[in-house]
Amino acid sequence: MATIESAAAEQNSCVDWIDYRLSLNEERLTMHVHVEAGGRYYTGTFACRLSRSCYGHGMMLIGTLKDGPDLNVLAIYEK
């Protein structure tokens, strides 16, 4: 959360989207995950909901799966 907020502060702007690279297995296969706020959230709210809220509980992602593997996230739910 602090990393997201400090990056936004350096640019004096808000965060509209974040891309993650998630590890899928021990052989270093990764998935690109794209999350967009849609301009409806302050940077702190976006960062908190993406990192802090789901950290202890996990999250479920709903999205469109593309080649790569690549996922465009449409919704995030806490478990």
Biopython code that builds the backbone (N, CA, C, O; Angstrom):
import numpy as np
from Bio.PDB.StructureBuilder import StructureBuilder

atoms = [
    (1, "MET", "N", (0.823, -1.168, 0.000)),
    (1, "MET", "CA", (0.000, 0.000, 0.000)),
    (1, "MET", "C", (0.881, 1.250, 0.000)),
    (1, "MET", "O", (0.613, 2.202, -0.733)),
    (2, "ALA", "N", (1.919, 1.246, 0.813)),
    (2, "ALA", "CA", (2.817, 2.409, 0.879)),
    (2, "ALA", "C", (3.512, 2.627, -0.463)),
    (2, "ALA", "O", (3.717, 3.771, -0.868)),
    (3, "THR", "N", (3.878, 1.553, -1.157)),
    (3, "THR", "CA", (4.535, 1.661, -2.454)),
    (3, "THR", "C", (3.606, 2.300, -3.479)),
    (3, "THR", "O", (4.037, 3.163, -4.244)),
    (4, "ILE", "N", (2.358, 1.897, -3.506)),
    (4, "ILE", "CA", (1.386, 2.460, -4.443)),
    (4, "ILE", "C", (1.174, 3.937, -4.171)),
    (4, "ILE", "O", (1.188, 4.750, -5.095)),
    (5, "GLU", "N", (0.975, 4.290, -2.897)),
    (5, "GLU", "CA", (0.732, 5.686, -2.550)),
    (5, "GLU", "C", (1.953, 6.572, -2.801)),
    (5, "GLU", "O", (1.802, 7.708, -3.250)),
    (6, "SER", "N", (3.159, 6.072, -2.520)),
    (6, "SER", "CA", (4.356, 6.894, -2.755)),
    (6, "SER", "C", (4.608, 7.091, -4.246)),
    (6, "SER", "O", (5.074, 8.156, -4.652)),
    (7, "ALA", "N", (4.307, 6.083, -5.074)),
    (7, "ALA", "CA", (4.458, 6.240, -6.522)),
    (7, "ALA", "C", (3.503, 7.297, -7.051)),
    (7, "ALA", "O", (3.869, 8.080, -7.927)),
    (8, "ALA", "N", (2.287, 7.329, -6.531)),
    (8, "ALA", "CA", (1.318, 8.348, -6.950)),
    (8, "ALA", "C", (1.752, 9.730, -6.477)),
    (8, "ALA", "O", (1.575, 10.714, -7.196)),
    (9, "ALA", "N", (2.318, 9.813, -5.278)),
    (9, "ALA", "CA", (2.764, 11.102, -4.743)),
    (9, "ALA", "C", (3.938, 11.652, -5.544)),
    (9, "ALA", "O", (4.018, 12.862, -5.757)),
    (10, "GLU", "N", (4.850, 10.792, -5.991)),
    (10, "GLU", "CA", (5.989, 11.238, -6.792)),
    (10, "GLU", "C", (5.534, 11.874, -8.098)),
    (10, "GLU", "O", (6.125, 12.853, -8.556)),
    (11, "GLN", "N", (4.493, 11.324, -8.693)),
    (11, "GLN", "CA", (3.984, 11.830, -9.963)),
    (11, "GLN", "C", (2.915, 12.905, -9.769)),
    (11, "GLN", "O", (2.443, 13.496, -10.741)),
    (12, "ASN", "N", (2.533, 13.161, -8.510)),
    (12, "ASN", "CA", (1.487, 14.127, -8.181)),
    (12, "ASN", "C", (0.200, 13.810, -8.949)),
    (12, "ASN", "O", (-0.421, 14.692, -9.543)),
    (13, "SER", "N", (-0.180, 12.537, -8.922)),
    (13, "SER", "CA", (-1.376, 12.111, -9.641)),
    (13, "SER", "C", (-2.027, 10.950, -8.911)),
    (13, "SER", "O", (-1.520, 10.489, -7.889)),
    (14, "CYS", "N", (-3.149, 10.480, -9.435)),
    (14, "CYS", "CA", (-3.805, 9.317, -8.845)),
    (14, "CYS", "C", (-3.459, 8.079, -9.674)),
    (14, "CYS", "O", (-2.970, 8.180, -10.799)),
    (15, "VAL", "N", (-3.721, 6.929, -9.100)),
    (15, "VAL", "CA", (-3.445, 5.662, -9.777)),
    (15, "VAL", "C", (-4.730, 5.210, -10.468)),
    (15, "VAL", "O", (-5.756, 5.018, -9.816)),
    (16, "ASP", "N", (-4.671, 5.041, -11.783)),
    (16, "ASP", "CA", (-5.838, 4.598, -12.541)),
    (16, "ASP", "C", (-5.845, 3.090, -12.754)),
    (16, "ASP", "O", (-6.912, 2.487, -12.872)),
    (17, "TRP", "N", (-4.662, 2.474, -12.806)),
    (17, "TRP", "CA", (-4.554, 1.041, -13.016)),
    (17, "TRP", "C", (-3.250, 0.532, -12.428)),
    (17, "TRP", "O", (-2.296, 1.284, -12.234)),
    (18, "ILE", "N", (-3.236, -0.766, -12.148)),
    (18, "ILE", "CA", (-2.041, -1.433, -11.640)),
    (18, "ILE", "C", (-1.936, -2.782, -12.342)),
    (18, "ILE", "O", (-2.927, -3.499, -12.475)),
    (19, "ASP", "N", (-0.736, -3.120, -12.786)),
    (19, "ASP", "CA", (-0.473, -4.431, -13.367)),
    (19, "ASP", "C", (0.378, -5.230, -12.388)),
    (19, "ASP", "O", (1.358, -4.722, -11.844)),
    (20, "TYR", "N", (-0.002, -6.471, -12.172)),
    (20, "TYR", "CA", (0.727, -7.384, -11.300)),
    (20, "TYR", "C", (1.277, -8.538, -12.131)),
    (20, "TYR", "O", (0.715, -8.881, -13.171)),
    (21, "ARG", "N", (2.360, -9.126, -11.679)),
    (21, "ARG", "CA", (2.899, -10.340, -12.276)),
    (21, "ARG", "C", (2.871, -11.379, -11.160)),
    (21, "ARG", "O", (3.685, -11.317, -10.238)),
    (22, "LEU", "N", (1.943, -12.333, -11.233)),
    (22, "LEU", "CA", (1.756, -13.339, -10.198)),
    (22, "LEU", "C", (2.436, -14.647, -10.569)),
    (22, "LEU", "O", (2.327, -15.117, -11.702)),
    (23, "SER", "N", (3.127, -15.220, -9.621)),
    (23, "SER", "CA", (3.789, -16.507, -9.822)),
    (23, "SER", "C", (2.749, -17.624, -9.792)),
    (23, "SER", "O", (1.915, -17.674, -8.888)),
    (24, "LEU", "N", (2.798, -18.518, -10.778)),
    (24, "LEU", "CA", (1.841, -19.622, -10.852)),
    (24, "LEU", "C", (2.418, -20.956, -10.405)),
    (24, "LEU", "O", (1.683, -21.837, -9.957)),
    (25, "ASN", "N", (3.740, -21.106, -10.526)),
    (25, "ASN", "CA", (4.342, -22.378, -10.139)),
    (25, "ASN", "C", (5.824, -22.183, -9.831)),
    (25, "ASN", "O", (6.348, -21.072, -9.905)),
    (26, "GLU", "N", (6.474, -23.266, -9.490)),
    (26, "GLU", "CA", (7.893, -23.220, -9.123)),
    (26, "GLU", "C", (8.810, -23.015, -10.326)),
    (26, "GLU", "O", (9.966, -22.630, -10.154)),
    (27, "GLU", "N", (8.325, -23.260, -11.525)),
    (27, "GLU", "CA", (9.139, -23.110, -12.737)),
    (27, "GLU", "C", (9.112, -21.675, -13.270)),
    (27, "GLU", "O", (9.501, -21.428, -14.411)),
    (28, "ARG", "N", (8.662, -20.748, -12.458)),
    (28, "ARG", "CA", (8.628, -19.323, -12.785)),
    (28, "ARG", "C", (7.616, -18.941, -13.853)),
    (28, "ARG", "O", (7.762, -17.899, -14.493)),
    (29, "LEU", "N", (6.597, -19.760, -14.059)),
    (29, "LEU", "CA", (5.507, -19.369, -14.935)),
    (29, "LEU", "C", (4.691, -18.306, -14.211)),
    (29, "LEU", "O", (4.316, -18.493, -13.053)),
    (30, "THR", "N", (4.415, -17.200, -14.881)),
    (30, "THR", "CA", (3.698, -16.101, -14.244)),
    (30, "THR", "C", (2.461, -15.721, -15.046)),
    (30, "THR", "O", (2.335, -16.054, -16.224)),
    (31, "MET", "N", (1.550, -15.015, -14.379)),
    (31, "MET", "CA", (0.354, -14.495, -15.021)),
    (31, "MET", "C", (0.341, -12.976, -14.860)),
    (31, "MET", "O", (0.589, -12.453, -13.774)),
    (32, "HIS", "N", (0.053, -12.287, -15.942)),
    (32, "HIS", "CA", (-0.105, -10.833, -15.911)),
    (32, "HIS", "C", (-1.544, -10.535, -15.505)),
    (32, "HIS", "O", (-2.480, -11.030, -16.132)),
    (33, "VAL", "N", (-1.726, -9.728, -14.460)),
    (33, "VAL", "CA", (-3.054, -9.373, -13.965)),
    (33, "VAL", "C", (-3.192, -7.852, -14.037)),
    (33, "VAL", "O", (-2.390, -7.122, -13.454)),
    (34, "HIS", "N", (-4.215, -7.379, -14.756)),
    (34, "HIS", "CA", (-4.455, -5.948, -14.942)),
    (34, "HIS", "C", (-5.691, -5.543, -14.152)),
    (34, "HIS", "O", (-6.772, -6.098, -14.350)),
    (35, "VAL", "N", (-5.524, -4.559, -13.240)),
    (35, "VAL", "CA", (-6.621, -4.077, -12.400)),
    (35, "VAL", "C", (-6.784, -2.582, -12.649)),
    (35, "VAL", "O", (-5.810, -1.829, -12.608)),
    (36, "GLU", "N", (-8.021, -2.155, -12.908)),
    (36, "GLU", "CA", (-8.317, -0.750, -13.177)),
    (36, "GLU", "C", (-9.333, -0.235, -12.170)),
    (36, "GLU", "O", (-10.287, -0.931, -11.824)),
    (37, "ALA", "N", (-9.120, 0.994, -11.703)),
    (37, "ALA", "CA", (-10.044, 1.588, -10.738)),
    (37, "ALA", "C", (-11.222, 2.264, -11.424)),
    (37, "ALA", "O", (-12.234, 2.536, -10.779)),
    (38, "GLY", "N", (-11.114, 2.532, -12.686)),
    (38, "GLY", "CA", (-12.208, 3.169, -13.416)),
    (38, "GLY", "C", (-12.412, 4.627, -13.028)),
    (38, "GLY", "O", (-13.469, 5.194, -13.303)),
    (39, "GLY", "N", (-11.412, 5.246, -12.389)),
    (39, "GLY", "CA", (-11.516, 6.654, -12.023)),
    (39, "GLY", "C", (-12.474, 6.963, -10.901)),
    (39, "GLY", "O", (-12.811, 8.126, -10.678)),
    (40, "ARG", "N", (-12.923, 5.939, -10.184)),
    (40, "ARG", "CA", (-13.927, 6.169, -9.148)),
    (40, "ARG", "C", (-13.377, 6.145, -7.730)),
    (40, "ARG", "O", (-14.136, 6.323, -6.778)),
    (41, "TYR", "N", (-12.083, 5.930, -7.569)),
    (41, "TYR", "CA", (-11.522, 5.797, -6.233)),
    (41, "TYR", "C", (-10.313, 6.700, -6.060)),
    (41, "TYR", "O", (-9.563, 6.933, -7.007)),
    (42, "TYR", "N", (-10.127, 7.202, -4.858)),
    (42, "TYR", "CA", (-8.897, 7.902, -4.515)),
    (42, "TYR", "C", (-7.764, 6.881, -4.474)),
    (42, "TYR", "O", (-8.007, 5.689, -4.284)),
    (43, "THR", "N", (-6.540, 7.340, -4.649)),
    (43, "THR", "CA", (-5.389, 6.436, -4.673)),
    (43, "THR", "C", (-5.309, 5.603, -3.400)),
    (43, "THR", "O", (-5.067, 4.398, -3.476)),
    (44, "GLY", "N", (-5.503, 6.208, -2.240)),
    (44, "GLY", "CA", (-5.431, 5.483, -0.972)),
    (44, "GLY", "C", (-6.475, 4.391, -0.870)),
    (44, "GLY", "O", (-6.190, 3.303, -0.370)),
    (45, "THR", "N", (-7.682, 4.668, -1.337)),
    (45, "THR", "CA", (-8.754, 3.677, -1.313)),
    (45, "THR", "C", (-8.440, 2.524, -2.247)),
    (45, "THR", "O", (-8.609, 1.360, -1.887)),
    (46, "PHE", "N", (-7.983, 2.849, -3.447)),
    (46, "PHE", "CA", (-7.622, 1.833, -4.440)),
    (46, "PHE", "C", (-6.502, 0.950, -3.902)),
    (46, "PHE", "O", (-6.574, -0.275, -3.995)),
    (47, "ALA", "N", (-5.469, 1.568, -3.341)),
    (47, "ALA", "CA", (-4.332, 0.816, -2.798)),
    (47, "ALA", "C", (-4.757, -0.064, -1.627)),
    (47, "ALA", "O", (-4.346, -1.221, -1.532)),
    (48, "CYS", "N", (-5.572, 0.482, -0.748)),
    (48, "CYS", "CA", (-6.010, -0.266, 0.432)),
    (48, "CYS", "C", (-6.841, -1.475, 0.041)),
    (48, "CYS", "O", (-6.631, -2.571, 0.561)),
    (49, "ARG", "N", (-7.773, -1.284, -0.864)),
    (49, "ARG", "CA", (-8.633, -2.395, -1.258)),
    (49, "ARG", "C", (-7.882, -3.466, -2.024)),
    (49, "ARG", "O", (-8.253, -4.638, -1.966)),
    (50, "LEU", "N", (-6.830, -3.085, -2.743)),
    (50, "LEU", "CA", (-6.056, -4.075, -3.492)),
    (50, "LEU", "C", (-5.057, -4.813, -2.637)),
    (50, "LEU", "O", (-4.793, -5.991, -2.878)),
    (51, "SER", "N", (-4.493, -4.154, -1.644)),
    (51, "SER", "CA", (-3.413, -4.784, -0.890)),
    (51, "SER", "C", (-3.810, -5.138, 0.531)),
    (51, "SER", "O", (-3.774, -6.312, 0.900)),
    (52, "ARG", "N", (-4.176, -4.186, 1.313)),
    (52, "ARG", "CA", (-4.408, -4.433, 2.736)),
    (52, "ARG", "C", (-5.658, -5.263, 3.010)),
    (52, "ARG", "O", (-5.606, -6.202, 3.805)),
    (53, "SER", "N", (-6.770, -4.940, 2.373)),
    (53, "SER", "CA", (-8.026, -5.629, 2.661)),
    (53, "SER", "C", (-7.971, -7.110, 2.320)),
    (53, "SER", "O", (-8.519, -7.934, 3.051)),
    (54, "CYS", "N", (-7.325, -7.453, 1.234)),
    (54, "CYS", "CA", (-7.304, -8.841, 0.778)),
    (54, "CYS", "C", (-6.110, -9.623, 1.305)),
    (54, "CYS", "O", (-6.065, -10.844, 1.151)),
    (55, "TYR", "N", (-5.150, -8.960, 1.917)),
    (55, "TYR", "CA", (-3.923, -9.624, 2.346)),
    (55, "TYR", "C", (-4.187, -10.752, 3.329)),
    (55, "TYR", "O", (-3.676, -11.857, 3.150)),
    (56, "GLY", "N", (-4.969, -10.495, 4.353)),
    (56, "GLY", "CA", (-5.197, -11.496, 5.388)),
    (56, "GLY", "C", (-6.253, -12.527, 5.044)),
    (56, "GLY", "O", (-6.276, -13.616, 5.618)),
    (57, "HIS", "N", (-7.132, -12.185, 4.102)),
    (57, "HIS", "CA", (-8.264, -13.053, 3.814)),
    (57, "HIS", "C", (-8.184, -13.721, 2.451)),
    (57, "HIS", "O", (-8.866, -14.719, 2.216)),
    (58, "GLY", "N", (-7.373, -13.198, 1.557)),
    (58, "GLY", "CA", (-7.348, -13.689, 0.187)),
    (58, "GLY", "C", (-8.397, -12.967, -0.629)),
    (58, "GLY", "O", (-9.192, -12.194, -0.095)),
    (59, "MET", "N", (-8.396, -13.223, -1.922)),
    (59, "MET", "CA", (-9.380, -12.577, -2.782)),
    (59, "MET", "C", (-9.764, -13.493, -3.930)),
    (59, "MET", "O", (-9.026, -14.406, -4.302)),
    (60, "MET", "N", (-10.924, -13.225, -4.473)),
    (60, "MET", "CA", (-11.388, -13.911, -5.669)),
    (60, "MET", "C", (-11.431, -12.872, -6.783)),
    (60, "MET", "O", (-11.967, -11.779, -6.601)),
    (61, "LEU", "N", (-10.866, -13.217, -7.932)),
    (61, "LEU", "CA", (-10.844, -12.312, -9.071)),
    (61, "LEU", "C", (-11.801, -12.822, -10.139)),
    (61, "LEU", "O", (-11.805, -14.009, -10.466)),
    (62, "ILE", "N", (-12.599, -11.931, -10.670)),
    (62, "ILE", "CA", (-13.479, -12.231, -11.786)),
    (62, "ILE", "C", (-12.978, -11.406, -12.958)),
    (62, "ILE", "O", (-12.809, -10.193, -12.834)),
    (63, "GLY", "N", (-12.739, -12.050, -14.099)),
    (63, "GLY", "CA", (-12.223, -11.285, -15.221)),
    (63, "GLY", "C", (-12.225, -12.056, -16.512)),
    (63, "GLY", "O", (-12.759, -13.162, -16.604)),
    (64, "THR", "N", (-11.617, -11.450, -17.507)),
    (64, "THR", "CA", (-11.494, -12.080, -18.808)),
    (64, "THR", "C", (-10.084, -12.631, -18.946)),
    (64, "THR", "O", (-9.107, -11.900, -18.779)),
    (65, "LEU", "N", (-9.979, -13.902, -19.245)),
    (65, "LEU", "CA", (-8.696, -14.574, -19.401)),
    (65, "LEU", "C", (-8.279, -14.490, -20.865)),
    (65, "LEU", "O", (-9.047, -14.820, -21.768)),
    (66, "LYS", "N", (-7.039, -14.040, -21.078)),
    (66, "LYS", "CA", (-6.512, -13.890, -22.429)),
    (66, "LYS", "C", (-5.301, -14.791, -22.594)),
    (66, "LYS", "O", (-4.919, -15.499, -21.662)),
    (67, "ASP", "N", (-4.694, -14.769, -23.779)),
    (67, "ASP", "CA", (-3.478, -15.539, -24.008)),
    (67, "ASP", "C", (-2.363, -15.013, -23.130)),
    (67, "ASP", "O", (-2.342, -13.831, -22.787)),
    (68, "GLY", "N", (-1.456, -15.864, -22.774)),
    (68, "GLY", "CA", (-0.273, -15.347, -22.094)),
    (68, "GLY", "C", (0.293, -16.170, -20.978)),
    (68, "GLY", "O", (1.457, -16.537, -21.134)),
    (69, "PRO", "N", (-0.305, -16.513, -19.916)),
    (69, "PRO", "CA", (-1.630, -16.199, -19.401)),
    (69, "PRO", "C", (-1.748, -14.735, -18.958)),
    (69, "PRO", "O", (-0.798, -14.152, -18.435)),
    (70, "ASP", "N", (-2.905, -14.172, -19.175)),
    (70, "ASP", "CA", (-3.163, -12.758, -18.942)),
    (70, "ASP", "C", (-4.607, -12.605, -18.482)),
    (70, "ASP", "O", (-5.501, -13.218, -19.066)),
    (71, "LEU", "N", (-4.856, -11.808, -17.454)),
    (71, "LEU", "CA", (-6.193, -11.636, -16.904)),
    (71, "LEU", "C", (-6.510, -10.161, -16.753)),
    (71, "LEU", "O", (-5.764, -9.430, -16.103)),
    (72, "ASN", "N", (-7.606, -9.717, -17.346)),
    (72, "ASN", "CA", (-8.141, -8.373, -17.097)),
    (72, "ASN", "C", (-9.206, -8.521, -16.026)),
    (72, "ASN", "O", (-10.221, -9.183, -16.243)),
    (73, "VAL", "N", (-8.982, -7.909, -14.871)),
    (73, "VAL", "CA", (-9.888, -8.071, -13.726)),
    (73, "VAL", "C", (-11.115, -7.184, -13.899)),
    (73, "VAL", "O", (-10.999, -5.992, -14.187)),
    (74, "LEU", "N", (-12.287, -7.778, -13.722)),
    (74, "LEU", "CA", (-13.558, -7.046, -13.784)),
    (74, "LEU", "C", (-14.124, -6.792, -12.394)),
    (74, "LEU", "O", (-14.802, -5.789, -12.170)),
    (75, "ALA", "N", (-13.846, -7.703, -11.457)),
    (75, "ALA", "CA", (-14.347, -7.563, -10.088)),
    (75, "ALA", "C", (-13.408, -8.275, -9.130)),
    (75, "ALA", "O", (-12.765, -9.263, -9.483)),
    (76, "ILE", "N", (-13.340, -7.753, -7.904)),
    (76, "ILE", "CA", (-12.540, -8.357, -6.834)),
    (76, "ILE", "C", (-13.424, -8.531, -5.621)),
    (76, "ILE", "O", (-14.106, -7.598, -5.198)),
    (77, "TYR", "N", (-13.409, -9.736, -5.058)),
    (77, "TYR", "CA", (-14.184, -10.027, -3.859)),
    (77, "TYR", "C", (-13.257, -10.572, -2.792)),
    (77, "TYR", "O", (-12.390, -11.399, -3.075)),
    (78, "GLU", "N", (-13.443, -10.103, -1.547)),
    (78, "GLU", "CA", (-12.703, -10.681, -0.424)),
    (78, "GLU", "C", (-13.322, -12.025, -0.099)),
    (78, "GLU", "O", (-14.539, -12.188, -0.186)),
    (79, "LYS", "N", (-12.479, -13.006, 0.282)),
    (79, "LYS", "CA", (-12.987, -14.318, 0.685)),
    (79, "LYS", "C", (-13.593, -14.236, 2.048)),
    (79, "LYS", "O", (-14.079, -15.241, 2.568)),
]
sb = StructureBuilder()
sb.init_structure("model")
sb.init_model(0)
sb.init_chain("A")
sb.init_seg("    ")
for serial, (resi, resn, name, xyz) in enumerate(atoms, 1):
    if name == "N":
        sb.init_residue(resn, " ", resi, " ")
    sb.init_atom(name, np.array(xyz, "f"), 0.0, 1.0, " ", f" {name:<3s}", serial, name[0])
structure = sb.get_structure()
